[in-house]
Protein backbone atom coordinates (compact mmCIF):
# COMPACT_ATOMS: atom_id res chain seq x y z
CA UNK A 1 0.00 0.00 0.00
CA UNK A 2 2.85 2.34 0.86
CA UNK A 3 4.36 1.67 -2.55
CA UNK A 4 1.13 2.88 -4.16
CA UNK A 5 0.61 5.96 -1.97
CA UNK A 6 4.16 7.32 -2.27
CA UNK A 7 4.09 7.86 -6.05
CA UNK A 8 0.59 9.33 -5.73
CA UNK A 9 1.81 11.78 -3.08
CA UNK A 10 4.81 12.79 -5.21
CA UNK A 11 2.55 13.33 -8.23
CA UNK A 12 0.24 15.60 -6.22
CA UNK A 13 3.19 17.52 -4.81
CA UNK A 14 4.73 18.06 -8.22
CA UNK A 15 1.37 19.23 -9.58
CA UNK A 16 1.12 21.76 -6.76
CA UNK A 17 4.66 22.95 -7.46
CA UNK A 18 3.88 23.32 -11.16
CA UNK A 19 0.83 25.43 -10.32
CA UNK A 20 2.87 27.59 -7.95
CA UNK A 21 5.56 28.08 -10.60
CA UNK A 22 2.89 28.94 -13.17
CA UNK A 23 1.36 31.47 -10.79
CA UNK A 24 4.77 33.02 -10.19
CA UNK A 25 5.31 33.41 -13.94
CA UNK A 26 2.02 35.28 -14.48
CA UNK A 27 2.46 39.04 -14.69
CA UNK A 28 -0.30 40.44 -12.44
CA UNK A 29 -0.11 43.80 -14.26
CA UNK A 30 -0.46 42.38 -17.77
CA UNK A 31 -3.71 42.55 -19.69
CA UNK A 32 -4.72 38.96 -20.42
CA UNK A 33 -7.52 39.96 -22.78
CA UNK A 34 -6.55 43.26 -24.42
CA UNK A 35 -9.38 45.24 -25.95
CA UNK A 36 -9.01 47.45 -29.03
CA UNK A 37 -10.35 50.60 -27.36
CA UNK A 38 -7.87 50.33 -24.48
CA UNK A 39 -4.99 49.69 -26.89
CA UNK A 40 -6.05 52.63 -29.07
CA UNK A 41 -6.12 55.05 -26.14
CA UNK A 42 -2.75 53.78 -24.96
CA UNK A 43 -1.14 54.21 -28.37
CA UNK A 44 -2.43 57.77 -28.70
CA UNK A 45 -1.23 58.75 -25.21
CA UNK A 46 2.16 57.04 -25.55
CA UNK A 47 2.58 58.44 -29.04
CA UNK A 48 1.89 61.96 -27.79
CA UNK A 49 4.35 61.59 -24.93
CA UNK A 50 6.96 60.22 -27.33
CA UNK A 51 6.51 62.85 -30.05
CA UNK A 52 6.16 65.83 -27.72
CA UNK A 53 8.43 64.73 -24.89
CA UNK A 54 12.02 65.24 -23.84
CA UNK A 55 13.92 62.59 -25.74
CA UNK A 56 12.47 62.93 -29.24
CA UNK A 57 11.59 66.60 -29.03
CA UNK A 58 13.17 69.26 -26.85
CA UNK A 59 16.14 67.06 -25.92
CA UNK A 60 17.14 66.56 -29.57
CA UNK A 61 15.12 67.54 -32.66
CA UNK A 62 13.92 70.93 -31.34
CA UNK A 63 17.57 71.77 -30.69
CA UNK A 64 18.65 70.59 -34.15
CA UNK A 65 16.15 72.90 -35.88
CA UNK A 66 16.92 75.73 -33.44
CA UNK A 67 13.46 76.24 -32.06
CA UNK A 68 14.75 75.66 -28.53
CA UNK A 69 18.22 76.01 -26.99
CA UNK A 70 19.93 74.80 -23.82
CA UNK A 71 21.01 77.29 -21.19
CA UNK A 72 22.37 74.62 -18.83
CA UNK A 73 23.78 71.12 -19.42
CA UNK A 74 24.25 72.03 -23.06
CA UNK A 75 25.78 68.76 -24.27
CA UNK A 76 22.72 67.89 -26.36
CA UNK A 77 22.82 71.34 -27.97
CA UNK A 78 26.40 70.56 -29.03
CA UNK A 79 25.27 67.18 -30.46
CA UNK A 80 27.25 65.15 -27.91
CA UNK A 81 25.28 61.93 -28.28
CA UNK A 82 26.20 58.27 -28.39
CA UNK A 83 24.21 55.34 -29.72
CA UNK A 84 23.03 54.67 -26.18
CA UNK A 85 21.80 58.22 -25.46
CA UNK A 86 18.13 58.19 -24.50
CA UNK A 87 17.54 61.27 -26.68
CA UNK A 88 18.51 59.14 -29.69
CA UNK A 89 17.21 55.68 -28.76
CA UNK A 90 13.84 56.31 -27.09
CA UNK A 91 11.96 56.90 -30.35
CA UNK A 92 13.13 53.56 -31.74
CA UNK A 93 12.64 51.55 -28.55
CA UNK A 94 9.19 52.89 -27.67
CA UNK A 95 7.89 52.81 -31.24
CA UNK A 96 8.79 49.17 -31.80
CA UNK A 97 8.27 47.73 -28.31
CA UNK A 98 5.00 49.50 -27.55
CA UNK A 99 3.30 51.41 -30.37
CA UNK A 100 3.83 49.05 -33.31
CA UNK A 101 3.24 46.01 -31.09
CA UNK A 102 -0.12 47.33 -29.85
CA UNK A 103 -1.22 48.42 -33.33
CA UNK A 104 -0.32 45.01 -34.75
CA UNK A 105 -2.42 43.46 -31.99
CA UNK A 106 -5.44 45.50 -33.07
CA UNK A 107 -4.90 44.47 -36.69
CA UNK A 108 -4.69 40.80 -35.68
CA UNK A 109 -7.98 40.79 -33.76
CA UNK A 110 -10.85 38.87 -35.35
CA UNK A 111 -13.47 41.10 -36.92
CA UNK A 112 -15.98 40.52 -34.12
CA UNK A 113 -13.51 42.19 -31.68
CA UNK A 114 -12.06 44.88 -33.96
CA UNK A 115 -13.83 45.67 -37.19
CA UNK A 116 -12.86 47.86 -40.12
CA UNK A 117 -13.01 51.06 -38.08
CA UNK A 118 -10.45 49.99 -35.51
CA UNK A 119 -8.27 48.38 -38.16
CA UNK A 120 -8.42 51.46 -40.37
CA UNK A 121 -7.34 53.68 -37.50
CA UNK A 122 -4.59 51.19 -36.58
CA UNK A 123 -3.30 51.20 -40.18
CA UNK A 124 -3.23 54.99 -40.21
CA UNK A 125 -1.40 55.17 -36.88
CA UNK A 126 1.08 52.47 -37.98
CA UNK A 127 1.93 54.63 -40.97
CA UNK A 128 2.39 57.68 -38.75
CA UNK A 129 4.74 55.80 -36.40
CA UNK A 130 6.78 54.16 -39.17
CA UNK A 131 7.01 57.52 -40.94
CA UNK A 132 8.56 59.08 -37.84
CA UNK A 133 11.01 56.18 -37.63
CA UNK A 134 12.19 56.23 -41.23
CA UNK A 135 12.30 60.05 -41.39
CA UNK A 136 14.63 59.96 -38.38
CA UNK A 137 16.78 56.84 -38.82
CA UNK A 138 16.52 56.01 -42.55
CA UNK A 139 16.49 52.30 -43.38
CA UNK A 140 14.46 50.53 -40.67
CA UNK A 141 12.76 47.20 -39.93
CA UNK A 142 9.37 47.48 -41.63
CA UNK A 143 8.09 44.38 -43.46
CA UNK A 144 9.42 42.03 -40.77
CA UNK A 145 8.83 44.33 -37.78
CA UNK A 146 7.01 42.36 -35.09
CA UNK A 147 7.41 39.11 -37.05
CA UNK A 148 11.04 38.28 -36.29
CA UNK A 149 13.44 38.72 -33.40
CA UNK A 150 16.07 39.77 -35.93
CA UNK A 151 14.07 41.66 -38.59
CA UNK A 152 15.72 42.81 -41.79
CA UNK A 153 15.95 46.55 -42.42
CA UNK A 154 14.04 47.85 -45.44
CA UNK A 155 15.55 50.60 -47.61
CA UNK A 156 13.93 53.96 -46.92
CA UNK A 157 12.47 54.15 -50.42
CA UNK A 158 10.71 50.83 -49.91
CA UNK A 159 9.39 51.94 -46.53
CA UNK A 160 7.82 55.07 -47.99
CA UNK A 161 6.20 53.14 -50.83
CA UNK A 162 4.97 50.52 -48.39
CA UNK A 163 3.42 53.22 -46.22
CA UNK A 164 1.55 54.61 -49.22
CA UNK A 165 0.14 51.12 -49.80
CA UNK A 166 -0.90 50.86 -46.15
CA UNK A 167 -2.70 54.18 -46.35
CA UNK A 168 -4.67 52.90 -49.34
CA UNK A 169 -5.70 49.93 -47.19
CA UNK A 170 -6.59 52.29 -44.32
CA UNK A 171 -8.78 54.37 -46.61
CA UNK A 172 -10.70 51.26 -47.77
CA UNK A 173 -11.19 50.05 -44.21
CA UNK A 174 -12.37 53.42 -42.93
CA UNK A 175 -14.72 53.94 -45.87
CA UNK A 176 -16.39 50.56 -45.21
CA UNK A 177 -16.48 50.78 -41.41
CA UNK A 178 -19.79 50.48 -39.62
CA UNK A 179 -19.01 49.98 -35.93
CA UNK A 180 -18.92 52.56 -33.15
CA UNK A 181 -15.37 53.38 -32.02
CA UNK A 182 -14.43 53.77 -28.37
CA UNK A 183 -11.09 54.85 -26.91
CA UNK A 184 -10.45 57.45 -29.63
CA UNK A 185 -9.24 60.44 -27.62
CA UNK A 186 -8.25 62.39 -30.74
CA UNK A 187 -11.26 62.36 -33.08
CA UNK A 188 -13.85 60.91 -30.67
CA UNK A 189 -14.69 58.04 -33.00
CA UNK A 190 -15.30 60.24 -36.07
CA UNK A 191 -14.04 57.92 -38.81
CA UNK A 192 -14.45 60.57 -41.50
CA UNK A 193 -11.79 62.68 -39.79
CA UNK A 194 -9.49 59.63 -39.66
CA UNK A 195 -10.15 59.22 -43.37
CA UNK A 196 -9.11 62.85 -43.93
CA UNK A 197 -5.93 62.22 -41.95
CA UNK A 198 -5.12 59.12 -44.02
CA UNK A 199 -5.36 61.05 -47.28
CA UNK A 200 -3.37 63.93 -45.77
CA UNK A 201 -0.58 61.58 -44.70
CA UNK A 202 -0.41 60.39 -48.30
CA UNK A 203 0.27 63.96 -49.35
CA UNK A 204 3.01 64.30 -46.72
CA UNK A 205 4.74 61.12 -47.91
CA UNK A 206 4.39 62.08 -51.58
CA UNK A 207 6.38 65.25 -50.90
CA UNK A 208 8.98 63.32 -48.85
CA UNK A 209 9.81 61.27 -51.95
CA UNK A 210 9.25 64.00 -54.57
CA UNK A 211 12.94 64.81 -55.08
CA UNK A 212 13.77 61.12 -55.62
CA UNK A 213 10.62 59.66 -57.17
CA UNK A 214 8.91 62.60 -58.84
CA UNK A 215 6.54 60.56 -61.01
CA UNK A 216 5.31 58.38 -58.14
CA UNK A 217 4.82 61.53 -56.06
CA UNK A 218 2.93 63.21 -58.90
CA UNK A 219 0.63 60.22 -59.40
CA UNK A 220 -0.01 59.94 -55.66
CA UNK A 221 -1.02 63.58 -55.38
CA UNK A 222 -3.10 63.47 -58.56
CA UNK A 223 -5.13 60.59 -57.12
CA UNK A 224 -5.98 62.41 -53.88
CA UNK A 225 -9.50 63.77 -53.42
CA UNK A 226 -8.61 67.33 -52.41
CA UNK A 227 -11.97 67.85 -50.75
CA UNK A 228 -11.28 64.89 -48.40
CA UNK A 229 -8.10 66.24 -46.79
CA UNK A 230 -7.81 67.94 -43.40
CA UNK A 231 -10.33 70.76 -43.79
CA UNK A 232 -9.73 73.15 -40.88
CA UNK A 233 -7.94 73.53 -37.57
CA UNK A 234 -10.79 71.48 -36.09
CA UNK A 235 -9.36 68.49 -37.98
CA UNK A 236 -5.84 68.90 -36.60
CA UNK A 237 -4.34 65.58 -35.56
CA UNK A 238 -3.57 66.37 -31.92
CA UNK A 239 -3.70 64.80 -28.48
CA UNK A 240 -5.29 67.05 -25.87
CA UNK A 241 -3.73 66.63 -22.44
CA UNK A 242 -5.56 67.11 -19.17
CA UNK A 243 -4.17 68.25 -15.85
CA UNK A 244 -1.45 66.53 -13.83
CA UNK A 245 -0.46 63.73 -13.90
CA UNK A 246 -1.68 63.45 -17.52
CA UNK A 247 -0.27 66.81 -18.53
CA UNK A 248 1.84 67.91 -21.46
CA UNK A 249 5.46 66.68 -21.12
CA UNK A 250 6.87 70.10 -21.97
CA UNK A 251 4.86 71.58 -19.12
CA UNK A 252 5.94 68.70 -16.88
CA UNK A 253 9.59 69.41 -17.67
CA UNK A 254 9.34 73.00 -16.51
CA UNK A 255 7.74 71.87 -13.27
CA UNK A 256 11.11 70.55 -12.14
CA UNK A 257 13.79 72.11 -14.39
CA UNK A 258 14.66 75.38 -16.06
CA UNK A 259 17.43 74.57 -18.54
CA UNK A 260 15.65 75.29 -21.85
CA UNK A 261 15.04 78.57 -23.63
CA UNK A 262 13.74 79.72 -27.01
CA UNK A 263 16.50 79.73 -29.62
CA UNK A 264 17.97 83.07 -30.63
CA UNK A 265 17.66 81.89 -34.25
CA UNK A 266 13.88 81.71 -33.93
CA UNK A 267 13.49 84.89 -31.87
CA UNK A 268 15.63 86.90 -34.28
CA UNK A 269 13.77 85.57 -37.32
CA UNK A 270 10.34 86.34 -35.88
CA UNK A 271 11.49 89.77 -34.76
CA UNK A 272 12.77 90.62 -38.23
CA UNK A 273 9.46 89.53 -39.75
CA UNK A 274 7.31 91.33 -37.15
CA UNK A 275 5.72 87.92 -36.64
CA UNK A 276 2.91 88.06 -34.05
CA UNK A 277 3.50 84.42 -33.13
CA UNK A 278 6.54 85.54 -31.14
CA UNK A 279 4.19 86.62 -28.35
CA UNK A 280 2.85 83.05 -28.22
CA UNK A 281 6.08 81.14 -28.76
CA UNK A 282 8.15 83.00 -26.14
CA UNK A 283 7.89 84.70 -22.75
CA UNK A 284 9.51 87.94 -21.67
CA UNK A 285 12.62 87.31 -19.55
CA UNK A 286 12.22 88.02 -15.84
CA UNK A 287 14.74 90.88 -15.94
CA UNK A 288 13.68 92.25 -19.34
CA UNK A 289 9.87 92.45 -19.22
CA UNK A 290 9.58 94.37 -22.50
CA UNK A 291 11.87 92.20 -24.64
CA UNK A 292 12.17 88.76 -26.14
CA UNK A 293 15.69 87.35 -25.93
CA UNK A 294 16.63 83.99 -27.37
CA UNK A 295 19.49 81.80 -26.22
CA UNK A 296 22.21 80.80 -28.66
CA UNK A 297 22.55 77.18 -29.68
CA UNK A 298 25.65 75.06 -29.41
CA UNK A 299 27.58 76.85 -26.67
CA UNK A 300 29.85 75.48 -23.98
CA UNK A 301 28.19 74.94 -20.64
CA UNK A 302 29.79 78.08 -19.22
CA UNK A 303 28.85 80.24 -22.21
CA UNK A 304 25.29 78.92 -22.20
CA UNK A 305 24.79 79.71 -18.51
CA UNK A 306 26.41 83.13 -18.89
CA UNK A 307 23.51 84.24 -21.09
CA UNK A 308 21.49 84.50 -17.89
CA UNK A 309 18.53 82.50 -16.65
CA UNK A 310 16.56 85.68 -15.98
CA UNK A 311 17.67 87.46 -19.16
CA UNK A 312 16.53 84.90 -21.74
CA UNK A 313 13.06 83.84 -22.90
CA UNK A 314 11.39 80.61 -21.85
CA UNK A 315 8.92 78.93 -24.23
CA UNK A 316 5.51 80.59 -24.27
CA UNK A 317 2.88 79.80 -21.67
CA UNK A 318 0.68 78.37 -24.43
CA UNK A 319 3.12 75.43 -24.67
CA UNK A 320 3.82 75.11 -20.96
CA UNK A 321 0.18 74.85 -19.91
CA UNK A 322 -0.63 71.41 -18.43
CA UNK A 323 -3.38 70.84 -21.01
CA UNK A 324 -1.44 72.14 -24.03
CA UNK A 325 -2.08 69.88 -27.04
CA UNK A 326 0.53 67.61 -28.59
CA UNK A 327 0.05 68.45 -32.27
CA UNK A 328 1.11 65.96 -34.98
CA UNK A 329 -0.46 67.20 -38.25
CA UNK A 330 -2.16 70.55 -38.72
CA UNK A 331 -4.35 72.24 -41.27
CA UNK A 332 -1.50 74.71 -41.76
CA UNK A 333 0.88 71.92 -42.76
CA UNK A 334 -1.72 70.49 -45.12
CA UNK A 335 -2.02 73.85 -46.89
CA UNK A 336 1.76 74.28 -47.11
CA UNK A 337 1.91 70.80 -48.64
CA UNK A 338 -0.72 71.76 -51.20
CA UNK A 339 1.23 74.94 -51.97
CA UNK A 340 4.32 72.87 -52.67
CA UNK A 341 2.35 70.35 -54.73
CA UNK A 342 1.04 73.25 -56.83
CA UNK A 343 4.52 74.77 -57.15
CA UNK A 344 5.84 71.43 -58.42
CA UNK A 345 2.99 71.19 -60.94
CA UNK A 346 1.39 68.17 -59.25
CA UNK A 347 -1.97 69.97 -59.06
CA UNK A 348 -3.32 72.74 -61.28
CA UNK A 349 -3.73 75.44 -58.64
CA UNK A 350 -1.94 78.66 -57.65
CA UNK A 351 0.65 77.93 -54.92
CA UNK A 352 0.48 81.44 -53.49
CA UNK A 353 -3.20 80.96 -52.56
CA UNK A 354 -2.43 77.86 -50.51
CA UNK A 355 0.67 79.56 -49.07
CA UNK A 356 -1.35 82.51 -47.75
CA UNK A 357 -4.04 80.21 -46.39
CA UNK A 358 -1.38 78.11 -44.65
CA UNK A 359 0.01 81.13 -42.81
CA UNK A 360 -3.51 82.26 -41.91
CA UNK A 361 -4.26 78.79 -40.52
CA UNK A 362 -1.08 78.79 -38.44
CA UNK A 363 -1.79 82.19 -36.91
CA UNK A 364 -5.40 81.22 -36.26
CA UNK A 365 -4.19 78.04 -34.55
CA UNK A 366 -2.44 80.26 -31.99
CA UNK A 367 -5.24 82.77 -31.58
CA UNK A 368 -3.73 85.65 -33.58
CA UNK A 369 -6.33 88.20 -34.69
CA UNK A 370 -7.42 88.61 -38.30
CA UNK A 371 -6.16 92.20 -38.30
CA UNK A 372 -2.67 91.18 -37.17
CA UNK A 373 -2.69 88.28 -39.62
CA UNK A 374 -3.48 90.48 -42.62
CA UNK A 375 -0.85 93.01 -41.63
CA UNK A 376 1.71 90.22 -41.41
CA UNK A 377 0.80 88.79 -44.80
CA UNK A 378 1.21 92.15 -46.54
CA UNK A 379 4.88 92.45 -45.66
CA UNK A 380 7.24 92.03 -48.59
CA UNK A 381 9.43 89.58 -46.65
CA UNK A 382 6.42 87.32 -46.10
CA UNK A 383 5.02 87.35 -49.65
CA UNK A 384 5.26 84.12 -51.61
CA UNK A 385 8.29 83.95 -53.91
CA UNK A 386 7.35 82.02 -57.07
CA UNK A 387 11.02 81.77 -58.09
CA UNK A 388 12.01 79.79 -54.97
CA UNK A 389 9.22 77.79 -53.36
CA UNK A 390 11.70 75.96 -51.13
CA UNK A 391 12.83 79.14 -49.45
CA UNK A 392 9.37 80.68 -49.12
CA UNK A 393 7.56 77.55 -47.94
CA UNK A 394 10.53 76.19 -46.02
CA UNK A 395 10.89 79.29 -43.86
CA UNK A 396 7.19 79.66 -43.07
CA UNK A 397 6.75 75.95 -42.50
CA UNK A 398 9.67 75.98 -40.05
CA UNK A 399 7.97 78.78 -38.11
CA UNK A 400 4.58 77.03 -38.15
CA UNK A 401 6.12 73.74 -36.99
CA UNK A 402 7.25 75.27 -33.69
CA UNK A 403 7.13 72.55 -31.05
CA UNK A 404 6.81 69.70 -33.60
CA UNK A 405 10.47 68.77 -33.44
CA UNK A 406 10.56 65.53 -35.43
CA UNK A 407 8.56 66.85 -38.39
CA UNK A 408 10.31 70.21 -38.34
CA UNK A 409 13.59 68.26 -38.48
CA UNK A 410 12.41 66.20 -41.47
CA UNK A 411 11.12 69.21 -43.42
CA UNK A 412 14.21 71.31 -42.71
CA UNK A 413 16.43 68.57 -44.17
CA UNK A 414 14.17 68.14 -47.20
CA UNK A 415 13.63 71.81 -48.08
CA UNK A 416 16.94 73.10 -46.64
CA UNK A 417 15.35 76.30 -45.31
CA UNK A 418 15.92 78.30 -43.27
CA UNK A 419 19.68 78.18 -43.54
CA UNK A 420 20.89 77.06 -40.13
CA UNK A 421 24.42 76.95 -38.73
CA UNK A 422 25.57 74.97 -35.69
CA UNK A 423 26.77 76.77 -32.60
CA UNK A 424 30.46 77.50 -32.03
CA UNK A 425 31.04 74.59 -29.64
CA UNK A 426 29.14 71.97 -31.68
CA UNK A 427 31.09 68.77 -32.33
CA UNK A 428 30.08 67.74 -35.89
CA UNK A 429 32.71 69.75 -37.77
CA UNK A 430 30.38 72.56 -38.76
CA UNK A 431 27.34 70.36 -39.45
CA UNK A 432 23.93 69.92 -37.91
CA UNK A 433 22.72 66.31 -37.44
CA UNK A 434 20.92 64.79 -40.40
CA UNK A 435 19.58 61.69 -38.63
CA UNK A 436 19.63 59.79 -35.34
CA UNK A 437 22.05 56.96 -34.58
CA UNK A 438 20.64 53.45 -34.60
CA UNK A 439 20.43 52.26 -30.97
CA UNK A 440 23.64 50.50 -29.98
CA UNK A 441 21.70 47.39 -28.97
CA UNK A 442 20.95 46.76 -32.66
CA UNK A 443 24.63 45.99 -33.24
CA UNK A 444 24.64 43.26 -30.61
CA UNK A 445 21.13 41.86 -31.05
CA UNK A 446 20.56 42.27 -34.82
CA UNK A 447 24.05 42.77 -36.20
CA UNK A 448 23.60 41.29 -39.67
CA UNK A 449 20.56 43.46 -40.45
CA UNK A 450 22.19 46.55 -38.91
CA UNK A 451 25.37 45.98 -40.94
CA UNK A 452 23.42 45.53 -44.18
CA UNK A 453 21.58 48.78 -43.51
CA UNK A 454 24.80 50.68 -42.82
CA UNK A 455 26.44 49.25 -45.96
CA UNK A 456 23.42 50.38 -47.98
CA UNK A 457 22.74 53.74 -46.39
CA UNK A 458 26.12 54.96 -45.19
CA UNK A 459 27.98 55.14 -41.92
CA UNK A 460 25.91 55.07 -38.74
CA UNK A 461 26.70 58.70 -37.98
CA UNK A 462 24.60 61.75 -37.16
CA UNK A 463 26.02 63.44 -40.26
CA UNK A 464 24.96 60.79 -42.82
CA UNK A 465 22.16 62.12 -45.05
CA UNK A 466 19.15 59.90 -45.63
CA UNK A 467 17.75 58.80 -49.01
CA UNK A 468 15.00 61.46 -49.12
CA UNK A 469 17.42 64.27 -48.23
CA UNK A 470 18.95 65.43 -51.52
CA UNK A 471 20.08 68.84 -50.27
CA UNK A 472 22.86 67.74 -47.91
Secondary structure, DSSP 4 states (H G I P E B T S, - for coil): -HHHHHHHHHHHHHHHHHHHHHHHTS-TTS-SS--HHHHHHHHHHHHHHHHHSIIIIIIIIHHHTTSEEESSSTTGGGT---TT-HHHHHHHHHIIIIIIHHHHHHHHS-TTTS-HHHHHHHHHHHHHHHHHHHHHHSSEE-TTTTT-TTPPEEPHHHHHHHHHHHHHHHHHHHHH--SPP-S-TTTTT-HHHHHHHHHHHHHHHHHHTTTT-HHHHHHHHHTS-GGGS--SGGG-EEE---STTS--HHHHHHHH---EEEBHHHHHHHHHTT-TTHHHHB--BTTBTT---PBPSS--HHHHHHT-TTSSPPBPHHHHSTT--EEEE-HHHHHHHHHHHHHTTSSSS-HHHHHHHHHHHHHHHTT--HHHHHHHHTSTTTS--TT-HHHHHHHHHHHHTTT-HHHHHHHHHHH--S-----TT-SSTT----SPPPPTHHHHHSHHHHHHHHHHH--SSTTPPPTT----
